[in-house]
Amino acid sequence: MIERARVLVAGAGPAGLVTALCLARRGVPVTVLEAEPDLAEDLRAGTFHPPTLEMLDELGVTAELHAMGLIARTWQFRDRTAGVVAEFDLDLLRNDTRYPYRLHCEQFKMARVVYEKLVALPHAEVEFQARVVDVAQSADRVTATVETPEGQRTETGAWLVGADGGRSAVRKAVGVEFEGFTWPQAFMVVSTPYDFGSHGFAHASYISDPERWCAVFKVPGEGRSGLWRSASPTDPELPDEVALADGRVQERMEWLLPGRGPYEIVHRRSYRVHQRVATTLRAGRVLLIGDAAHVNNPLGGMGLNSGVHDGVTLAETLARVWRGEEDDAALEAWAAERRAINVEYVQALTIQNKRTIEERDPEVRRQRHDEMRRLAEDPRRARDYLFRTSMLATCRKADAG
């Protein structure tokens, strides 16, 4: 058993594991408590932006992601009937980052790499089937009630990081509200080996339409040249057996690219999408990161990335506090900064992305499409736009601060 001065982390998703690895590499003893029997194979997130690749490189992870992933240097904004409206080349960021592209690789693969590096460290441990269900704290310690197959027990540490997802039991236990809203549509996600690239689709393409907008991405595929994954709206009232039935899925794929079916479908799922942010990311000795702190729609690929940024920046600050180099006011500053970044940038941009892609007013759609064309045609403006949408702007601002 690691001493009481350890840091507890609830949740072995990407954000929790990255936080734990960053802490352990700085000499902080850490215990990760994960509710599931193994690491989850979550197919929802798979886009790594340039600053995230930079952060993960410091942990020795980025090279392994490249071996498993696909580089997406360009992305497109398209109209379903008119085709390509604008194409953006992230190589315009070559003077701003050593990773001027997106890397597509499922988040569970990254989590597995981080996990293996973490458990190799002597002062780190990960326990599965250990669900944090309640939290108590005093001036100098925090105690988590943990549910296991053998029954409940308590674990005590100096700090607790809540990285246990959008339904976070840690957040609820400390009484932090989760402000925001739920989108009226659910998202249908479908994967096929059919090559959309042969029809001019970039590895990341956003298709605008007032009824059935869609986002299409190429991701690695096991034993294949790759899979193409689409995300589009569906009725949240429909049960999965109806929403994801073969006929409905094939009809949706035909809508996206007519005359090429029937499509081989490898994966299919649906889920509700929320835009919410915790009212605070710190409650005493409890700190919230990732989906426990904020959730957003996936258009722009910012959820996974912002969770990793939470974890890396928290670990840097918490390690200094743990060593006595700073007082815990530094954690208050970290929490305020990360919440502001999420509200003012991640939430604002992902909401804007969704409203742009689904805009119904024909004149507004025309104006937005024209603006996207002008952006893409002007290298200076395109670079500034990519600097912001790739998350480099907020990371560089935070570094400068």
BELRAPE-V700663 format. One record per pair of residues at least 6 apart in sequence whose ideal C-beta (glycine too) atoms are under 8 Angstrom apart, sorted by the first residue. I is the first residue (numbers start at 1). J is the second residue. D is the distance in Angstrom with one decimal. If there is no record, write none. Layout:
{{I J D} {I J D}}
//
This chain:
{{2 29 4.5} {2 30 7.8} {2 31 6.0} {2 123 6.5} {2 125 6.8} {3 29 6.5} {4 141 6.5} {4 156 5.5} {4 157 6.6} {4 158 6.9} {5 29 6.7} {5 157 7.5} {5 158 5.0} {5 322 7.3} {6 28 7.5} {6 29 4.0} {6 30 6.0} {6 31 5.6} {6 123 8.0} {6 157 4.8} {6 158 6.7} {7 20 7.8} {7 23 5.7} {7 28 5.7} {7 29 7.2} {7 30 4.9} {7 31 7.6} {7 157 5.7} {7 158 6.2} {7 159 4.8} {7 160 7.5} {7 161 6.5} {7 318 6.8} {7 322 7.1} {8 30 7.7} {8 31 5.4} {8 33 6.5} {8 132 7.9} {8 142 7.0} {8 144 5.7} {8 155 5.9} {8 157 4.1} {8 159 7.1} {8 160 4.6} {8 161 7.0} {9 16 4.9} {9 19 5.9} {9 20 5.0} {9 30 6.2} {9 31 7.0} {9 32 4.5} {9 33 7.0} {9 160 7.7} {9 161 4.5} {9 163 5.9} {10 16 7.2} {10 33 5.4} {10 132 4.1} {10 144 6.8} {10 160 6.6} {10 161 6.9} {10 162 5.3} {10 163 6.2} {10 164 4.4} {10 168 7.8} {10 169 7.5} {10 170 5.0} {11 32 7.6} {11 33 7.7} {11 34 6.5} {11 35 7.7} {11 162 7.3} {11 163 3.7} {11 164 3.9} {11 165 6.4} {11 290 7.5} {11 292 7.1} {12 32 5.2} {12 34 3.6} {12 36 7.8} {12 39 6.1} {12 111 7.3} {12 115 6.9} {12 126 5.9} {12 128 7.5} {13 40 6.9} {13 42 7.6} {13 107 7.9} {13 111 6.5} {13 163 6.2} {13 165 6.8} {13 290 6.5} {13 291 7.6} {13 307 7.7} {14 45 7.8} {14 107 5.1} {14 110 5.9} {14 111 4.9} {14 114 7.2} {14 290 7.4} {14 304 6.1} {14 307 6.2} {14 308 6.2} {15 163 4.8} {15 289 5.0} {15 290 3.1} {15 291 7.4} {15 307 3.6} {15 308 6.2} {15 310 6.0} {15 311 4.8} {16 32 6.1} {16 34 7.9} {16 161 6.8} {16 163 3.2} {16 164 7.6} {16 289 7.5} {16 290 7.0} {16 311 7.2} {17 32 6.9} {17 111 5.6} {17 114 4.3} {17 115 5.6} {17 118 6.2} {18 56 7.6} {18 59 7.3} {18 114 5.8} {18 308 5.3} {18 311 4.1} {18 312 6.3} {18 315 7.8} {19 161 5.5} {19 163 6.5} {19 289 6.3} {19 310 7.7} {19 311 3.6} {19 312 7.7} {19 314 5.9} {19 315 5.3} {20 30 4.7} {20 32 5.0} {20 118 5.6} {20 124 6.3} {20 126 7.7} {20 161 8.0} {21 59 5.8} {21 114 5.4} {21 117 5.8} {21 118 4.6} {21 121 7.9} {21 124 7.7} {22 59 6.9} {22 311 6.5} {22 312 5.7} {22 315 3.2} {22 316 7.1} {22 319 7.6} {23 30 4.9} {23 315 4.8} {23 318 6.6} {23 319 6.0} {23 322 7.9} {24 30 5.2} {24 118 6.2} {24 121 4.6} {24 123 6.1} {24 124 4.1} {25 59 7.2} {25 121 7.3} {26 315 6.9} {26 316 8.0} {26 319 3.9} {27 123 7.4} {27 319 7.5} {27 323 7.8} {28 123 7.7} {28 315 8.0} {28 318 7.3} {28 319 5.4} {28 322 5.2} {29 123 4.2} {29 124 7.3} {30 123 7.2} {30 124 5.1} {30 125 7.7} {31 124 7.7} {31 125 5.2} {31 126 7.8} {31 127 6.9} {31 155 6.7} {31 157 7.0} {32 118 7.5} {32 124 7.7} {32 125 7.1} {32 126 4.4} {32 127 7.0} {33 127 5.6} {33 130 4.2} {33 131 7.4} {33 132 5.5} {33 144 6.9} {33 146 5.8} {33 155 6.8} {34 126 6.5} {34 127 6.8} {34 128 5.1} {34 129 7.7} {34 130 6.3} {35 129 7.2} {35 130 7.0} {35 131 3.7} {35 132 7.7} {35 147 8.0} {35 164 7.2} {36 128 6.5} {36 129 7.3} {37 128 5.3} {37 129 5.3} {38 128 6.2} {39 108 6.4} {39 111 5.4} {39 112 6.0} {39 115 6.1} {40 108 6.3} {40 111 7.8} {41 106 7.8} {41 108 4.6} {42 106 7.7} {42 107 6.0} {42 108 5.5} {43 106 6.0} {43 108 7.6} {43 189 7.2} {43 191 7.5} {43 229 7.6} {43 267 6.1} {43 269 7.3} {44 107 7.6} {44 189 7.1} {44 271 7.2} {44 298 6.8} {45 106 7.6} {45 107 4.4} {45 298 7.0} {45 301 7.3} {45 303 6.1} {45 304 3.8} {46 104 5.4} {46 105 6.0} {46 106 4.7} {46 107 6.2} {46 217 6.9} {46 219 5.1} {46 229 7.6} {46 301 8.0} {46 304 7.8} {47 72 7.8} {47 102 5.4} {47 103 7.6} {47 104 6.0} {47 204 7.2} {47 217 7.2} {47 301 3.2} {47 304 7.1} {47 305 7.3} {48 56 7.4} {48 65 6.6} {48 69 7.5} {48 102 6.6} {48 103 4.3} {48 104 7.7} {48 105 6.6} {48 110 7.5} {48 304 7.5} {48 305 6.7} {49 102 6.2} {49 301 6.7} {49 302 7.7} {49 305 4.9} {49 390 5.0} {49 391 4.7} {49 392 7.7} {50 90 7.5} {50 93 6.5} {50 96 7.8} {50 97 4.2} {50 99 4.4} {50 100 6.5} {50 101 7.3} {50 102 7.8} {50 390 5.3} {50 391 7.5} {50 392 5.9} {51 97 7.1} {51 305 7.7} {51 309 7.2} {51 390 7.4} {51 391 5.3} {51 392 5.4} {51 395 4.0} {51 396 7.9} {52 304 7.9} {52 305 4.6} {52 308 5.2} {52 309 6.9} {52 391 7.3} {53 62 5.0} {53 65 7.4} {53 99 4.2} {53 103 6.0} {54 62 7.9} {54 97 6.5} {54 98 7.1} {54 99 6.4} {54 395 8.0} {55 308 6.3} {55 309 7.0} {55 312 4.7} {56 62 4.6} {56 65 6.8} {56 110 7.4} {56 308 7.1} {57 63 7.5} {58 312 8.0} {59 114 7.1} {59 117 6.9} {60 117 6.6} {61 110 6.7} {61 113 5.3} {61 114 6.1} {61 117 7.3} {62 99 7.7} {64 113 4.9} {65 103 5.9} {65 105 5.1} {65 109 7.3} {65 110 5.9} {65 113 7.1} {66 103 6.7} {68 105 5.3} {68 109 5.2} {68 220 6.1} {69 103 4.7} {69 104 5.6} {69 105 3.2} {69 109 7.8} {69 220 6.1} {70 103 7.2} {70 104 4.6} {70 105 7.2} {70 203 6.3} {70 218 6.0} {70 219 6.8} {70 220 5.8} {70 226 6.4} {71 101 5.0} {71 102 7.6} {71 103 6.1} {71 104 7.8} {71 203 7.9} {72 90 8.0} {72 101 6.1} {72 102 4.3} {72 103 7.2} {72 104 5.5} {72 202 7.1} {72 203 3.6} {72 204 5.1} {72 217 7.8} {72 218 7.2} {73 89 6.3} {73 90 5.6} {73 91 5.9} {73 100 7.4} {73 101 4.4} {73 102 7.9} {74 87 5.6} {74 88 6.5} {74 89 5.1} {74 90 7.0} {74 202 4.8} {74 203 7.4} {74 204 7.8} {75 87 7.4} {75 88 5.6} {75 90 7.5} {75 102 7.1} {75 202 5.4} {75 203 7.3} {75 204 3.8} {75 205 6.8} {75 206 7.5} {76 84 5.5} {76 85 7.8} {76 86 7.1} {76 87 4.9} {76 88 7.6} {76 201 7.0} {76 202 4.3} {76 204 7.2} {76 205 4.4} {76 206 7.0} {77 84 7.8} {77 85 5.0} {77 86 4.7} {77 87 7.8} {77 88 7.8} {77 205 7.9} {77 206 5.3} {77 208 7.0} {77 369 7.9} {77 372 5.0} {78 84 5.3} {78 85 5.9} {78 201 7.9} {78 205 5.7} {78 206 6.7} {78 207 4.7} {78 208 6.7} {79 85 5.4} {79 207 7.2} {79 208 5.1} {79 209 7.4} {79 369 6.5} {80 207 5.4} {80 208 6.8} {80 209 4.2} {80 212 7.4} {80 213 7.9} {80 214 7.7} {80 256 7.8} {82 369 7.9} {83 200 7.5} {84 200 6.9} {85 208 7.3} {85 369 4.9} {85 372 5.4} {85 373 6.1} {86 369 7.9} {86 372 4.1} {86 373 5.3} {86 375 6.5} {86 376 3.7} {87 202 6.6} {87 376 6.1} {88 375 7.8} {88 376 5.7} {88 382 6.0} {88 385 7.3} {88 386 6.0} {89 382 7.7} {90 100 5.1} {90 101 4.9} {90 102 6.7} {90 386 5.8} {90 390 6.6} {91 100 5.1} {91 101 7.3} {92 100 7.3} {92 379 6.3} {92 382 5.8} {92 383 4.2} {92 386 5.8} {93 100 4.2} {93 383 6.7} {93 386 5.7} {93 387 6.4} {93 390 6.5} {93 392 6.9} {94 100 4.5} {96 383 8.0} {96 387 6.2} {96 392 5.9} {97 390 8.0} {97 392 6.2} {102 203 7.7} {102 204 6.3} {102 301 7.1} {102 390 7.7} {104 203 6.3} {104 204 7.6} {104 217 6.2} {104 218 6.4} {104 219 5.1} {104 220 7.2} {105 219 7.4} {105 220 6.3} {106 219 6.4} {106 220 7.3} {107 304 5.3} {115 126 6.7} {118 124 5.1} {118 126 6.6} {119 125 7.3} {119 126 5.9} {129 148 5.8} {129 149 5.6} {130 146 5.0} {130 147 7.5} {130 148 5.3} {131 146 6.7} {131 147 4.5} {131 148 7.7} {131 169 7.4} {132 144 4.8} {132 145 7.1} {132 146 5.8} {132 147 7.9} {132 160 7.9} {132 162 8.0} {132 164 6.4} {132 169 5.8} {132 170 5.8} {132 173 8.0} {133 145 5.4} {133 146 7.2} {133 147 5.0} {133 152 7.6} {133 169 5.5} {133 173 7.8} {134 144 7.3} {134 145 3.9} {134 169 7.4} {134 173 5.2} {135 142 6.5} {135 143 7.2} {135 144 5.7} {135 145 7.3} {135 160 6.3} {135 170 5.9} {135 173 4.0} {135 174 5.8} {135 286 6.2} {136 142 7.4} {136 143 4.8} {136 145 7.7} {137 143 6.9} {137 160 7.7} {137 174 7.9} {137 284 5.0} {137 285 4.9} {137 286 6.7} {140 158 7.5} {141 156 5.6} {141 157 6.9} {141 158 6.4} {141 285 7.1} {142 156 7.2} {142 157 5.9} {142 158 7.3} {142 159 6.3} {142 160 4.5} {142 284 7.4} {142 285 4.2} {142 286 6.3} {143 154 5.2} {143 155 7.1} {143 156 4.8} {144 154 6.7} {144 155 4.9} {144 156 7.7} {144 157 7.6} {144 160 5.9} {144 170 7.9} {145 152 6.0} {145 153 7.8} {145 154 5.7} {146 152 6.7} {146 153 5.6} {146 154 6.9} {146 155 5.5} {158 285 7.1} {158 322 6.7} {159 285 5.1} {159 286 7.6} {159 287 6.6} {159 318 6.4} {159 322 7.6} {160 170 6.7} {160 285 6.3} {160 286 4.9} {160 287 7.3} {161 286 7.9} {161 287 5.2} {161 288 7.8} {161 289 6.2} {161 314 7.0} {161 318 8.0} {162 168 5.4} {162 170 3.2} {162 171 5.7} {162 174 7.9} {162 286 6.0} {162 287 6.9} {162 288 4.6} {162 289 7.1} {162 292 4.5} {162 293 7.7} {163 288 8.0} {163 289 5.2} {163 290 5.0} {163 291 8.0} {163 292 5.8} {163 307 7.8} {163 311 7.4} {164 170 5.5} {164 171 8.0} {164 292 5.5} {165 290 7.6} {165 291 4.8} {165 292 6.1} {166 178 8.0} {166 274 6.7} {166 276 7.5} {166 291 4.5} {166 292 7.2} {166 295 4.8} {168 288 7.1} {168 291 7.5} {168 292 3.7} {170 286 6.3} {170 288 7.1} {170 292 6.3} {171 178 6.6} {171 278 6.1} {171 288 5.7} {171 292 5.3} {171 293 7.7} {174 283 4.0} {174 284 7.2} {174 286 5.0} {175 283 7.2} {176 278 5.0} {176 279 5.8} {176 280 5.9} {176 283 5.6} {176 288 6.8} {177 278 7.2} {177 279 4.6} {178 276 4.8} {178 277 7.5} {178 278 5.7} {178 279 7.8} {179 276 6.2} {179 277 6.0} {179 278 7.7} {179 279 5.9} {180 274 6.3} {180 275 4.7} {180 276 3.2} {180 277 6.0} {180 295 7.7} {180 347 7.7} {181 274 7.2} {181 275 5.7} {181 276 7.3} {182 272 6.1} {182 273 7.2} {182 274 4.9} {182 275 7.9} {183 272 7.5} {183 273 4.7} {183 274 7.2} {183 275 7.2} {183 297 6.4} {183 354 7.4} {184 236 7.2} {185 233 3.8} {185 234 6.6} {185 235 7.4} {185 236 6.4} {185 273 7.5} {186 233 7.2} {186 234 5.1} {186 235 7.0} {186 236 4.0} {186 238 8.0} {186 243 7.3} {186 270 5.0} {186 271 6.4} {186 272 5.4} {186 273 7.2} {187 231 5.2} {187 232 7.2} {187 233 6.7} {187 234 7.1} {187 270 6.4} {187 271 5.8} {187 272 7.8} {187 273 5.5} {187 297 7.9} {187 298 7.4} {188 231 7.1} {188 232 5.5} {188 233 7.3} {188 234 4.2} {188 243 6.4} {188 244 7.0} {188 249 7.7} {188 252 6.7} {188 268 7.5} {188 269 7.8} {188 270 5.0} {189 229 6.4} {189 230 7.2} {189 231 5.0} {189 267 7.3} {189 268 7.0} {189 269 5.3} {189 270 7.1} {189 271 7.5} {190 229 7.1} {190 230 5.3} {190 249 5.7} {190 252 6.9} {190 253 6.8} {190 265 6.1} {190 267 7.1} {190 268 5.1} {191 219 7.6} {191 227 4.7} {191 228 7.0} {191 229 4.6} {191 230 7.8} {191 265 7.2} {191 266 4.7} {191 267 4.1} {191 268 7.4} {192 227 6.7} {192 228 5.6} {192 230 7.9} {192 253 6.9} {192 263 4.8} {192 264 5.8} {192 265 5.8} {192 266 6.3} {193 221 6.3} {193 224 5.4} {193 225 7.7} {193 226 7.6} {193 227 5.7} {193 228 7.4} {193 264 5.8} {193 266 6.5} {194 228 6.3} {194 257 7.9} {194 260 6.5} {194 263 5.4} {194 264 6.8} {195 225 7.8} {195 228 7.1} {196 205 7.7} {196 216 5.9} {196 218 7.4} {196 228 4.7} {196 257 6.7} {197 203 7.4} {197 218 6.6} {197 228 7.9} {199 257 6.3} {201 216 5.9} {201 218 8.0} {201 228 7.7} {203 217 6.6} {203 218 4.3} {204 215 7.9} {204 216 7.8} {204 217 5.3} {204 218 7.8} {204 301 7.8} {205 215 7.2} {205 216 4.6} {205 217 7.6} {206 213 7.8} {206 214 7.9} {206 215 5.2} {206 216 8.0} {206 299 6.8} {206 353 7.6} {206 357 5.7} {207 213 6.1} {207 214 4.4} {207 215 7.2} {207 216 6.7} {207 256 7.1} {207 357 7.5} {208 356 7.1} {208 357 4.9} {208 358 7.6} {208 359 7.2} {208 365 7.0} {208 369 7.3} {209 357 7.8} {209 358 7.5} {210 358 6.3} {210 359 6.6} {210 360 4.2} {210 365 7.4} {212 232 5.7} {212 233 6.7} {212 252 7.3} {212 255 5.9} {213 232 6.7} {213 233 6.9} {213 357 4.3} {213 358 4.8} {214 230 5.5} {214 231 6.9} {214 232 4.2} {214 256 5.7} {215 230 6.9} {215 231 4.8} {215 232 7.6} {215 298 7.4} {215 299 6.0} {215 357 7.7} {216 228 6.1} {216 229 7.2} {216 230 4.9} {216 256 7.3} {217 228 7.2} {217 229 5.1} {217 230 7.9} {218 226 5.2} {218 227 7.3} {218 228 5.5} {218 229 7.8} {219 226 6.5} {219 227 5.4} {219 228 7.8} {219 229 5.5} {220 226 5.9} {220 227 7.4} {221 227 4.0} {221 266 7.4} {227 266 6.0} {227 267 7.8} {229 267 7.7} {230 252 7.8} {230 253 7.5} {230 256 6.3} {231 298 6.5} {232 252 6.2} {232 256 7.7} {233 358 7.6} {234 243 5.1} {234 270 5.8} {235 243 6.8} {236 272 6.0} {240 269 7.7} {240 270 6.0} {242 248 7.2} {243 270 5.2} {244 268 4.7} {244 269 7.1} {244 270 6.2} {246 265 7.6} {249 263 7.9} {249 265 5.8} {249 268 5.9} {250 261 5.6} {250 262 5.6} {250 263 6.4} {250 265 8.0} {253 260 8.0} {253 261 6.1} {253 263 4.6} {253 265 7.9} {254 260 7.8} {254 261 5.3} {273 297 4.8} {273 298 7.4} {274 295 4.8} {274 296 7.7} {275 295 7.0} {275 296 5.4} {275 297 6.6} {275 347 5.9} {275 350 7.2} {275 351 6.1} {276 294 6.7} {276 295 5.2} {277 293 7.1} {277 294 4.5} {277 339 6.5} {277 342 5.5} {277 343 5.6} {277 347 6.4} {278 288 5.3} {278 292 7.3} {278 293 4.9} {278 294 6.6} {278 339 7.3} {280 288 7.9} {280 335 6.3} {280 339 7.0} {281 287 6.4} {281 288 4.7} {281 289 7.3} {281 293 5.1} {281 310 7.9} {281 334 7.7} {281 335 3.9} {281 338 5.6} {281 339 5.3} {282 288 7.4} {282 331 5.8} {282 332 6.1} {282 334 7.8} {282 335 3.9} {287 314 6.1} {287 318 7.3} {287 331 6.6} {287 335 6.9} {289 307 6.3} {289 310 3.8} {289 311 5.5} {289 314 5.9} {289 338 7.9} {290 306 7.9} {290 307 3.4} {290 310 5.9} {290 311 7.1} {291 303 7.1} {291 307 6.6} {293 310 6.5} {293 338 7.4} {293 339 7.6} {293 342 7.3} {294 306 6.9} {294 339 7.8} {294 342 4.5} {294 346 6.9} {294 347 7.3} {295 303 6.7} {296 302 6.3} {296 303 5.5} {296 346 5.8} {296 347 5.9} {296 350 4.4} {296 351 7.8} {297 350 5.1} {297 351 7.5} {297 353 7.5} {297 354 5.3} {298 350 7.8} {299 350 5.9} {299 353 4.0} {299 354 5.2} {299 357 6.5} {300 349 6.0} {300 350 5.2} {300 353 4.9} {300 389 6.5} {302 346 5.0} {302 349 7.1} {302 350 5.8} {302 391 6.7} {303 346 7.9} {305 391 5.8} {306 341 7.5} {306 342 6.3} {306 346 5.1} {306 391 7.5} {309 338 7.7} {309 341 8.0} {309 391 7.5} {309 395 6.7} {310 338 5.6} {313 334 6.3} {313 337 8.0} {313 338 6.7} {313 398 7.0} {314 334 6.1} {314 338 7.7} {317 326 7.4} {317 330 5.2} {317 331 6.0} {317 333 7.9} {317 334 4.6} {318 331 6.6} {320 326 4.6} {320 330 6.6} {321 327 7.0} {321 328 5.5} {321 330 5.8} {321 331 6.0} {337 398 6.5} {337 401 7.3} {341 394 5.2} {341 398 7.1} {345 393 7.9} {345 394 5.2} {349 388 7.8} {349 389 6.8} {356 368 5.5} {359 365 4.7} {359 368 6.3} {374 381 7.4} {375 381 5.3} {375 382 5.6} {375 385 5.3} {376 382 5.6} {387 393 5.3}}
//
